[in-house]
């Protein structure tokens, strides 16, 4: 089947050339027909979605000795096709296979397969690329028509295989889902116009106090003359490098800058900053305070103007823990991405990097003596035996060298640790267990098989994570049937002990203390029911309350015994007996606020744990900015998390959001705090970037910026407009009226300050650093024979498309009569934002 095959017949099994040609020319088109069909077939009547796949070839194909493997996030369970079967393999991997009734493809004659999938799948980014054509004995190929491309204007991912989403049938997940289509008209009605025409004198995150002093202006183009010994100055090099990139150099002729360590030590990151035209004075109790004072100097200036008034800042953080969680396990993120993210975190005074290094789809850190963890566990390809790689989940395709695969070798991890330390950021590694452990399980099974074949049975068993005699049938939340390690095996704990010792050794080599380990501890989905080892353990310990709790308690003891702080997700941490846990514990409270999520956060804080708020309705940056089909992201906890929502978070008063927010289905909800009153403070706030749907570093940065700036604002600064927590317990809903008009006005004024800083100063800094921030969507409406348009961040240019298809600059003082589409442009003018129709 070479060249222009117009009517070739593939008799029986194809040759490699025939398979390759079909992979290049087979057309695959996916349509989401309805995300809320009238009837869902059994056994998933409660929720499903209806889709259609259409296959066609430009020539006759008679062979049925092939199949297509593809990723569908939720399991397909009902297929309406006599010619094809669809089988759920594991996780999200499915197989399409011709049946005996398949008579072949006739040239240019499409064949469609309609099918129902359980649960919901709603955003375009959830429909995975890279369908793989396979035939026994041949090399598999990715079908060209299922590959993604890049939009030349926006540089965002395009999915040519996926039909357009045009109706609410493709936006709403059920009959009671009131999610709106956030187009230009909706944004015009619901967003507010910028009120400031220039950047105010302020910083992100906002300082506790900023006072303008009398005296001459401070011209920072003169540079700084930092009066500090070489050792301390070297530890501030990251902040000084950033200042230099803005044109503020460190040299002997610069403005005399004195540093005094004379503040009380109870808040080590606090500082004061006094700036006069000929003298800058910084007071702190530690180098971290000095570092943040220098970052505030960077925040005061724009790239175009290095002159500021004389002023004094007095500042201290709201929370000691101000974090960002980066998932590099589902889809890998390059070392450069992590280093760049660290720099931006530090620029906005975030101080914890929670690095999610292992999950079902990948193990991303090289561990001494266990090469299989990265040789097998860090790559995905189509090897159904999984002796060479993991299954190609999440549309990973066939290329082991693709950007979604990979790992950090020991030198990489050491470099990350050192770079974080230079930016006063603690790295908190996590190798999620006991669920989400499939990469480790498969890798250790490959090790077991290899050593067993060499006759090394005892060595093979040492780090084995599963028990062959365990016949438990379970289904994880990501639809795996084999992703949970066995918590009743001694070899499981030998493995964890080994891994922790090797991670600690890397910290020692880096000269960076290993302080906190996040064990994961969530989503184990009914494993171990038929495990002989677990049955034996239960007989030995009849008081054992839960196997998951047993695991968390035992690993927590192991972690604490190594001098480390224990951290975990709140659902798993709720399985433990408090008396069996170490004294110091971190719990990431990630229950959805609209589903009484405040209760577990309060309970864990009250029992003396350090609660880090991880509320998915506002801190999960893998969710879309807006509910629009073209916006990438997940959807289960929120349909829209823009920067203004993050900015408006009131983390000390979780139940109060029932007054101002809605549920994931855009329904009002209530939050009753009368039986769950919080008596102790929260420890911190963390943003999260999960990576299931993020197939490139560029996509990840789009989701991260500028939301990271709003996260930093709330983690560092408590705004006066935030509702104070009521210690007597209150029930909140849309009608309770605690958030008064005056507070709403204060909040809006504060947002205008923040938005002006972002638009006039910070986007340009992100751009200079090479970060791929999201360009905001344009709000627009045709009114009285002209088009009124605006964006939330002032300072960016808006364009409109006229009836001839030309893109022209929008001018507020000479508005066009009509427009087909509107969009905004990046600061440097080289990149376009997503266009919206009017």
CORTABEL-V551969 format. One record per pair of residues at least 12 apart in sequence whose C-alpha atoms are under 10 Angstrom apart, sorted by the first residue. I is the first residue (numbers start at 1). J is the second residue. Records with the same first field share a line. If there is no record, write none. Layout:
I=J  J
This chain:
1=14  15  16  17  18  19  20  21  22
2=17  18  20  21
3=21
4=21  58  59
5=18  21  58  59  60
6=57  58  59  60  107
7=58  59  60  61  106  107
8=59  60  61  62  107
9=59  60  61  62  63  104  105  106
10=60  61  62  63  64  65  104
11=61  62  63  64  65
12=62  63  64  65  66
13=62  63  64  65  66  135  136  137  138
14=61  62  63  64  65  66  134  135  136  138
15=135  137  138
16=134  135  137  138  139  140  141
17=138
18=61
19=66  133  134  135  138  139  140  141  143
20=133  134  138  139  140  141  142  143
21=141  143
22=57  58  59  61  133  141  143  144
23=57  68  131  132  133  134  140  141  142  143  144  145  146
24=57  141  142  143  144  145  146
25=56  57  58  59  143  144  145
26=55  56  57  58  59  108  133  143  144  145  146
27=54  55  56  57  58  108  110  143  144  145  146  161
28=53  54  55  56  57  110  112  131  143  144  145  146  160  161  162
29=52  53  54  55  56  110  112  145  146  160  161  162  163
30=51  52  53  54  55  112  113  114  127  146  159  160  161  162  163  164
31=50  51  52  53  54  114  127  161  162  163  164  165  170
32=49  50  51  52  53  114  121  122  124  127  162  163  164  165  169  170  171
33=49  50  51  52  114  115  163  165  167  169  170
34=48  49  50  51  52  116  122  165  167  168  169  170  171  172  173  174
35=47  48  49  50  51  116  117  119  120  121  122  168  169  170  171  172  173  174  175
36=48  49  50  119  120  168  169  170  171  172  173  174  175  176  177
37=49  50  116  169  173  174  175
38=50  174  175
40=78  116  117  118
41=77  78  116  117  118
42=77  78  118
43=77  78  118
44=77  78  116  117  118  119
45=118  119
46=118  119  174
47=116  117  118  119  120  173  174
48=74  75  76  77  116  117  118  119  120  121  173  174
49=74  76  115  116  117  118  119  120  121  122  169  170  173  174
50=76  78  79  114  115  116  117  118  120  121  170
51=76  79  113  114  115  116  117
52=79  80  112  113  114  115  116
53=110  111  112  113  114  115  161  162
54=109  110  111  112  113  114  161
55=105  108  109  110  111  112  113
56=105  106  107  108  109  110  111  112
57=104  105  106  107  108  109  110  111
58=105  106  107  108  109  110
59=105  106  107  108  109
60=104  105  106  107  108  109
61=103  104  105  106  107
62=102  103  104  105  106
63=98  102  103  104  105
64=83  84  97  98  99  100  101  102  103  104  105  135
65=97  98  99  134  135  136
66=96  97  98  133  134  135  136  138  140
67=84  85  86  95  96  97  98  132  133  134  135  136  140
68=86  94  95  96  97  98  131  132  133  134  135  140  141  142  143
69=86  87  88  89  93  94  95  96  97  130  131  132  133  134  140  142  382  392  395  397
70=88  89  92  93  94  95  96  128  129  130  131  132  133  142  146  392  393  394  395  396  397
71=88  89  90  91  92  93  94  95  126  127  128  129  130  131  132  392  393  394  395  396  397
72=88  91  92  93  94  117  121  126  127  128  129  393  394  395
73=91  92  93  94  117  118  119  120  121  126  127  128  393  394  395  478  479  692
74=88  91  92  93  94  116  117  118  119  120  121  126  477  478  479
75=87  88  89  90  91  92  93  94  116  117  118  119  478  479
76=88  92  93  94  115  116  117  118  119
77=115  116  117  118
78=114  115  116  117  118
79=113  114  115  116  117
80=112  113  114  115  116
81=98  99  101  102  111  112  113  114  115
82=98  99  100  101  102  113
83=97  98  99  100  101  102  103  104  111  112  113
84=96  97  98  99  100  101  102  111  112  113
85=97  98  99  113
86=98  113  115
88=479
89=384  391  479  480  481
90=391  393  475  478  479  480  481  482
91=360  361  391  392  393  394  475  476  477  478  479  480  481  482  483
92=128  391  392  393  394  395  478  479  480
93=391  392  393  394  395  479  480
94=131  393
95=131  132  133  134
96=113  133
97=134
119=173
120=172  173  174  635  636
121=170  171  172  173  634  635  636
122=165  169  170  171  172  173  628  629  633  634  635  636  639
123=165  170  171  623  624  627  628  629  630  631  632  633  634  635  639
124=158  159  162  163  164  165  170  171  628  629  630  631  632  633  634  693
125=157  158  159  162  624  629  630  631  632  633  634  692  693  694  695
126=394  395  632  633  634  635  692  693  694
127=159  161  162  394  395  693
128=146  147  148  159  161  162  393  394  395  396  397  692  693  695
129=142  143  144  145  146  147  148  159  160  161  162  394  395  396  397  695
130=142  143  144  145  146  147  148  161  392  394  395  396  397  398
131=143  144  145  146  147  392  395  396  397  398
132=144  146  381  382  392  395  396  397  398
134=382
139=382  398
140=381  382  383  397  398
141=382  397  398  399
142=397  398  399
143=397
144=161
145=159  160  161  162
146=159  160  161  162  395
147=159  160  161  395  397
148=160  161  162
151=832  834
152=831  832
153=825  830  831  832  833  834  835
154=774  775  825  826  830  831  832  833  834  835
155=698  699  772  831  832  833  834
156=630  631  632  698  699  702  774  832  833  834
157=630  632  695  696  698  699
158=630
164=629  630
165=628  629  630
166=181  629
167=181  629
168=180  181  629
170=629
171=627  628  629  639
172=627  639  665
173=635  665
174=665
175=665
176=665  666  667
177=663  664  665  666  667
178=663  664  665  666  667
179=627  628  638  639  640  663  664  665  666  667
180=626  627  628  639  640  665  666
181=626  627  628  629
182=625  626  627  628  629  631  640  777  779  836
183=626  627  628  629  777  778  779  780  835  836  837  838
184=777  778  779  780  781  789  790  821  822  823  835  836  837  838
185=778  779  780  781  782  789  836  837  838
186=779  780  781
187=626  777  778  779  780  781  789  790  791  792
188=778  779  780  781  788  789  790  791
189=779  780  781
190=779
191=644  778  779  790  791  792
192=748  751  752  779  790  791  792
193=752  779  789  790  791  792  793  794
194=751  752  753  755  756  759  790  791  792  793  794  795
195=749  752  753  755  756  792  793  794
196=749  752  753  755  756  757  760  793  794  795
197=756  760  794  795
198=753  756  757  759  760  761  794  795
199=300  301  302  752  753  754  755  756  757  758  759  760  761  794  795
200=300  752  753  754  756  757  760  761
201=299  300  301  308  309  311  753  757
202=296  299  300  301  313  753  754  756  757
203=295  296  297  298  299  300  301  348  713  753  754  757  758  761  762
204=295  296  299  300  347  348  349  709  710  712  713  714  716  717  753  754  757  758  762
205=296  299  317  347  348  349  350  709  710  711  712  713  714  715  716  717  754
206=296  299  315  317  348  712  713  714  716  717  718  719  750  753  754
207=272  296  313  314  315  316  317  713  716  717  718
208=313  314  315  316  317  318  716  717  718  719
209=272  312  313  314  315  316
210=272  273  274  311  312  313  314  315
211=274  309  310  311  312  313  314
212=274  275  308  309  310  311  312  313
213=274  275  276  309  310  311  312
214=276  309  310  311
215=275  276  277  309  310  311
216=276  277  278  308  309  310
217=275  276  277  278  307  308  309  310  311
218=255  275  276  277  278  279  280  306  307  308  309  310  311
219=248  255  276  277  278  305  306  307  308  309  310
220=243  246  247  248  249  254  255  277  297  298  301  305  306  307  308
221=244  246  247  248  249  254  255  305  306  307
222=247  248  249  250  251  253  254  255  277  278  306  307
223=243  244  247  248  249  250  251  252  253  254  255  256  257  306
224=240  243  244  248  249  250  251  252  253  254  255  256  257  258  279  280
225=249  250  251  252  253  254  255  256  257  258  279  280
226=240  250  251  252  254  255  256  257  258  259  280  281
227=252  256  257  258  259  260  281
228=257  258  259  260
232=287
233=287
234=422
235=287  288  291  421  422  423  424
236=287  288  290  291  292  294  422  423  424
237=291  422  423
238=291  294  295  343  346  347  419  420  421  422  423  424
239=290  291  292  293  294  295  296  297  298  343  346  347  422  423
240=291  294  295  298
242=294  295  298  343  347  765  769
243=294  295  297  298  299  301
244=298
245=298  303  765  768  769
246=298  301  302  303  304  305  306  765  768
247=303  304  305  306
248=297  298  301  306
254=278  279
255=275  276  277  278  279  280
256=276  277  278  279  280  281
257=274  275  278  279  280  281  282
258=274  279  280  281  282  283
259=273  280  281  282  283  284  287  290
260=272  281  282  283  284  285  286  290
261=282  283  284  285  286  287  289  290
262=282  283  284  285  286
263=283  284  285  286  289
264=284  285  286
265=284  285  286
266=285
267=284  285  286  289  316  317  320
268=284  285  286  287  288  289  290  316  317  320
269=284  285  286  287  288  289  290  291  292  293  315  316  317  320  349  424
270=283  284  285  286  287  288  289  290  292  293  314  315  316  317
271=283  284  285  286  287  288  289  290  291  292  293  294  313  314  315  316  317
272=284  289  290  292  293  312  313  314  315  316
273=290  292  293  294  296  297  311  312  313  314  315
274=293  310  311  312  313  314
275=297  308  309  310  311  312  313
276=308  309  310  311  312
277=307  308  309  310  311
278=310
279=310
280=310  311  312
281=293  312
282=294  312  313
283=314
284=315
287=424
288=349  351  423  424  425
289=315  316  317  424
291=346  347  349  422  423  424
292=315  316  346  347  348  349  350  423  424
293=313  314  315  349
294=347
295=346  347  348  349
296=313  315  347  348  349
298=347  765
299=347  348  757  761  762  765
300=757  761
301=761  762
302=757  760  761  762  764  765
303=760  761  762  764  765  768
304=760  761  764
305=761
315=716  717
316=716  717
317=349  350  713  714  715  716  717  718
318=683  684  685  713  714  715  716  717  718  719
319=612  681  682  683  684  685  714  715  716  717  718
320=350  351  352  682  683  684  685  715  716
321=350  351  352  426  610  611  612  613  682  683  684  685  686  715  716
322=345  349  350  351  352  353  425  612  613  683  684  685  686  687  711  712  714  715  716
323=345  349  350  351  352  353  354  425  426  427  428  612  613  614  684  685  686  687  688  708  711  712  715
324=341  342  345  350  351  352  353  354  355  427  614  619  685  686  687  688  689  704  708  711  712
325=352  353  354  355  356  427  428  429  430  614  619  620  621  686  687  688  689  690
326=338  341  353  354  355  356  357  621  687  688  689  690  691  700
327=354  355  356  357  358  359  430  688  689  690  691  692  694
328=355  356  357  358  359  361  362  363  364  365  404  405  406  407  408  689  690  691  692  694
329=355  356  357  358  359  360  361  362  363  364  365  377  378  404  405  406  407  431  432  439  690  691  692
330=356  357  358  359  360  361  362  363  364  378  393  394  396  404  405  690  691  692  693  694  695
331=359  361  362  364  378  379  393  394  395  396  403  404  405  406  690  691  692  693  694  695  696  697
332=357  361  362  363  364  378  379  402  403  404  405  406  407  408  691  692  694  695  696  697
333=364  403  404  405  406  407  408  691  694  695  696  697  698  700
334=403  404  405  406  407  408  412  696  697
335=407  408  412  413  415  416
336=412  416  697
337=696  697  698  700  701  771
338=353  355  416  419  420  697
339=415  416  417  418  419  420
340=419  701  769  770  771
341=353  420  701  704  708  771
342=416  419  420  421  422  423  424  425  427
343=419  420  422  423  425  769
344=423  705  708  709  765  766  769  771
345=420  423  424  425  708  709  712
346=420  422  423  424  425  712
347=423  709  712
348=708  709  710  711  712  713  716
349=423  424  425  709  712  713  715  716
350=423  424  425  426  685  686  708  709  711  712  713  715  716
351=420  421  423  424  425  426  427  712
352=420  424  425  426  427  428  685  686
353=420  425  426  427  428  429  686  687
354=426  427  428  429  430  516  517  518  686  687  688
355=427  428  429  430  431  518
356=428  429  430  431  432  518  520  689  690
357=407  408  429  430  431  432
358=373  377  378  407  429  430  431  432  433  436  437  438  439  440  520
359=377  430  431  432  433  435  436  437  438  439  440  483  520
360=377  390  391  393  432  433  435  436  437  438  439  440  441  442  478  480  482  483  484
361=377  378  379  380  390  391  392  393  394  396  404  405  436  437  438  439  440  483  692
362=374  376  377  378  379  380  389  390  393  404  405  406  407  436  437  438  439  440  443
363=375  376  377  378  379  405  406  407  408  431  432  437  438  439  440  443
364=377  378  379  405  406  407  408  409  413  431  439
365=377  378  406  407  408  409  410  412  413  429  431  499  503
366=378  407  408  409  410  411  412  413  499  502  503
367=408  409  410  498  499  500  501  502  503  506
368=409  410  498  499  501  502  503  505  506
369=498  499  502
370=443  444  447  463  495  498  499
371=443  444  447
372=387  388  389  439  440  442  443  444  445  446  447  448  450
373=407  439  440  441  442  443  444  446  447
374=389  406  407  408  409  439  440  443
375=387  388  389  390  406  407  443  446
376=388  389  390  439  440  442  443  444  446  447
377=389  390  391  405  406  407  438  439  440  441  442  443  444  446
378=390  400  404  405  406  407  408  439  440  443
379=391  392  396  398  399  400  401  402  404  405  406  407  439
380=392  393  394  395  396  397  398  399  400  401  402  404  405  406
381=393  396  397  398  399  400  401  405
382=396  397  398  399  400
383=398
385=442  446
386=442  443  445  446
387=442  443  445  446  447  449  450
388=442  443  446
389=439  442  443  446
390=438  439  442  443
391=439  442
393=692
394=691  692  693  694  695
395=692  693  695
396=695
402=695  696
403=695  696  697
404=691  692  694  695  696  697
405=695
410=502  503  505  506  509  510
411=506  509  510
413=503  506  507  510
414=506  507  508  509  510  511  512
415=510
416=510
417=506  507  510  511  512  513  514
418=507  510  511  512
420=512
421=510  511  512  513
426=512  513  514  515  516
427=507  512  513  514  515  516  517
428=514  515  516  517  518  565  567
429=500  503  514  515  516  517  518  519
430=516  517  518  519  520  567  568
431=496  499  500  517  518  519  520  521
432=518  519  520  521  522  568  569
433=483  484  485  487  496  518  519  520  521  522  523  524  548  551  552  555  568
434=465  483  484  485  486  487  492  519  520  521  522  523  524  527  548  551  552  572
435=476  477  482  483  484  485  486  520  521  522  523  524  525  527  548  572
436=476  477  478  480  482  483  484  485  520  521  522  523  524
437=465  482  483  484  485  520  524
438=465  480  481  482  483  484  485
439=483
440=464  465  483  484  485  495
441=463  464  465  466  482  483  484  485  486  492
442=464  465  466  482  483
443=464  465
444=460  461  462  463  464  465  466  495
445=460  461  463  464  465  466
446=460  464
447=459  460  461  463  464
448=460  461  462  463  464  465
449=461
461=491
462=490  491  492  493  494  495
463=489  490  491  492  493  494  495  496  498
464=485  486  489  490  491  492  493  494  495
465=484  485  486  487  488  489  490  491  492  493  494  495  496
466=482  483  484  485  486  487  488  489  491  492  531
467=485  486  488  489  528  531  532  533
468=531  532
469=530  531  532  533
470=486  527  528  529  530  531  532  533  534
471=527  528  529  530  531  532
472=526  527  528  529  530  531
473=526  527  528  529  530
474=524  525  526  527  528  529
475=524  525  526  527
476=523  524  525  526  527
477=523  524  525
478=523
479=525
480=525
481=525  527
482=527
483=524  525  527
484=523  524  525  526  527  528
485=524  527  528
486=527  528  531  533  534  547  548  551
487=527  528  531  533  534  547  548  549  550  551  552  554  555
488=528  531  532  533  534  535  536  537  538  547  548  550  551
489=531  533  534  537
490=533
492=551
493=551  554  555  558
496=519  555  558  559
497=555  558  559  562
500=514  517  558  559  562
501=562
503=517
504=562  564
513=564
514=562  563  564  565
515=562  563  564  565  566
516=559  560  563  564  565  566  567  585  586
517=556  559  560  564  565  566  567  568  586
518=556  559  564  565  566  567  568  569  586  587  588
519=552  555  556  559  566  567  568  569  572  573
520=552  566  567  568  569  570  571  572  573  587  588
521=548  549  551  552  555  567  568  569  570  571  572  573  574  575
522=548  552  568  569  570  571  572  573  574  575
523=548  569  571  572
524=547  548  572
525=548
526=547  548
527=547  548
528=547  548
529=547
534=547
544=577
545=575  576  577
546=575  576  577
547=575  576
548=572  573  574  575  576
549=572  573  574  575  576  577  580
550=575  576  577  580
551=572  575  576
552=566  568  572  573  574  575  576  577  580  581
553=573  575  576  577  578  579  580  581  582
554=580  581
555=581
556=568  580  581  582  585
557=580  581  582
558=582
559=582
560=581  582  583  584  585
561=582
564=584  585
565=582  583  584  585  586
566=581  582  583  584  585  586  587
567=584  585  586  587  588  609  610  611  612
568=585  586  587  588  589
569=586  587  588  589  590  591  611  612  614
570=586  587  588  589  590  591  600  601  604  611  612  613  614
571=587  588  589  590  591  600
572=587
573=585  586  587  588  589  604
574=587  600  603  604
578=607
582=609
583=608  609
584=608  609  610
585=604  608  609  610  611
586=604  605  608  609  610  611  612  683  684
587=600  601  604  605  609  610  611  612  613  614  683
588=600  601  604  609  610  611  612  613  614  615  683  684  685  686
589=601  602  604  605  611  612  613  614  615  616  685  686
590=612  613  614  615  616  617  619  620
591=613  614  615  616  617  637
592=614  615  616  617  618  636  637  638  663  664
593=615  616  617  618  637  654  655  656  657  658  661  662  663  669  670  671
594=615  617  637  638  654  655  657  658  661  662  663  664  667  668  669  670  671
595=637  663  664  669  670  671
596=654  655  658  669  670  671  672  673  676
597=615  616  617  654  655  671
598=613  615  653  654  655  656  671  672  673  676  677  678
599=654  655  671  672  673  675  676  677  678
600=676
601=613  614  615  654  676  678  682
602=654  673  676  677  678  679  680  681  682
603=676  677  678  679  680
604=678  680  682
605=678  679  680  681  682  683
606=676  677  678  679  680  681  682
607=678  679  680
608=679  680  681  682
609=680  681  682  683
610=680  681  682  683  684
611=680  681  682  683  684  685
612=682  683  684  685  686
613=651  652  654  682  683  684  685  686  687  715
614=651  684  685  686  687  688
615=637  651  654  685  686  687  688
616=636  637  638  641  687  688
617=635  636  637  638  639  640  641  645  646  661  662  663  664
618=637  638  640  641  642  643  645  646  647  648  649  687  688  711
619=641  645  646  649  685  686  687  688  689  707  708  711
620=633  634  637  638  641  646  686  687  688  689  690  703  704
621=633  634  640  641  642  643  646  687  688  689  690  691  700  702  703  704  705  707  708
622=634  635  641  687  688  689  690  691  692  693  694  699  700  702  703  704
623=635  636  637  638  639  640  641  642  688  689  690  693  703
624=638  639  640  641  642  703
625=638  639  640  641  642  643  644  645  702  703  707  774  776  777
626=638  639  640  641  642  777
627=639  640  641  642
628=640
630=834  835  836
631=703  834
632=693  694  699  702  703
633=690  691  692  693  694  699  703
634=690  691  692  693
635=664  665
636=664  665
637=663  664  665
638=662  663  664  665  666
639=663  664  665  666
640=664  666
641=707
642=703  706  707  710  776
643=704  705  706  707  708  709  710  711  751  755  792
644=707  710  748  751  754  755  792
645=661  707  710  711
646=687  707  708  709  710  711  712  713  714
647=707  708  709  710  711  712  713  714  715  719  747  750  751  754
648=660  710  711  713  714  719  721  722  747  748  750  751
649=661  710  711  713  714  715  722
650=714  715  718  719  721  722  723  724  725
651=682  684  685  714  715  718  722  723  725
652=678  681  682  684  685  718  722  723  724  725
653=678  722  723  724  725  726
654=671  673  723  725
655=670  671  672  673  725  729  730  731  732  733
656=670  671  672  673  722  723  724  725  726  730  731  732  733  734  736  738  739
657=669  670  671  723  732  733  734  739
658=670  671  672  731  732  733  734  735  736
659=671  731  732  733  734  735  736  737  738  739
660=732  733  734  735  737  739
661=733  734
662=733  734
668=733  734  735
669=732  733  734
670=731  732  733  734  735  736
671=730  731  732  733
672=729  730  731  732  733
673=726  727  728  729  730  731  732
674=726  727  728  729  730  731
675=728  729  730  731
676=727  728  729  730
677=725  726  727  728  729  730
678=725  726  727  728  729
679=727  728
684=715  716
685=711  712  714  715  716
686=708  711  712  715
687=704  707  708  711  712  715
688=704  708
689=701  703  704
697=771  772
698=771  772  773
699=772  773  774
700=772  773
701=771  772  773  774
702=771  772  773  774  775
703=772  773  774
704=771  772  773  774
705=763  766  771  772  773  774  775
706=758  762  763  766  772  773  774  775  776
707=773  774
709=754  758  762
710=751  754  755  758
713=754
719=746  747  750
720=743  746  747  750
721=739  740  742  743  744  745  746  747  748  750
722=739  743  744  746  747
723=738  739  740  743
724=738
751=792
752=792  793  794
754=793
755=791  792  793  794  795
756=792  793  794  795
757=793  794  795
758=792  793  794  795
759=791  792  793  794  795  796  827
760=793  794  795  796  827
761=795  827
763=775  793  795  796  826  827  828
764=826  827  828
765=827
766=827
767=826  827  828
768=827  828
772=826  831
773=826
774=826  832  833  834
775=791  793  796  823  824  825  826  827  831  832  833  834
776=790  791  792  793  796  823  824  825  826  832  833  834  835
777=790  791  792  798  822  823  824  825  833  834  835  836
778=790  791  792  798  799  800  821  822  823  824  833  834  835  836  837
779=791  792  822  823  836  838
780=800  819  821  822  823  836  837  838
781=818  819  838
782=816  817  818  819  838
783=817  818
784=817
785=815  816  817  818
786=814  815  816  817  818  819
787=800  810  812  814  815  816  817  818  819  822  838
788=810  811  812  815  816  817  818
789=810  811  812  815  822  823
790=810  812  822  823  824
791=823  824
795=826  827
796=824  825  826  827  828  829
797=809  810  811  823  824  825  826  827  828  829  832
798=810  811  812  822  823  824  825  826  832  833
799=811  819  821  822  823  824  825  832  833  835
800=815  816  818  819  820  821  822  823  824  835  836  837  838
801=816  818  819  820  821  822  823  835  837
802=816  817  818  819  820  821  822
803=818  819  820  821
804=819  820
805=819  820  821
806=820
807=819  820  821  822  823
808=822
809=822  823  824  825
810=822  823  824
818=838
819=837  838
820=835  836  837  838
821=834  835  836  837  838
822=834  835  836  837  838
823=835  836  837
824=836
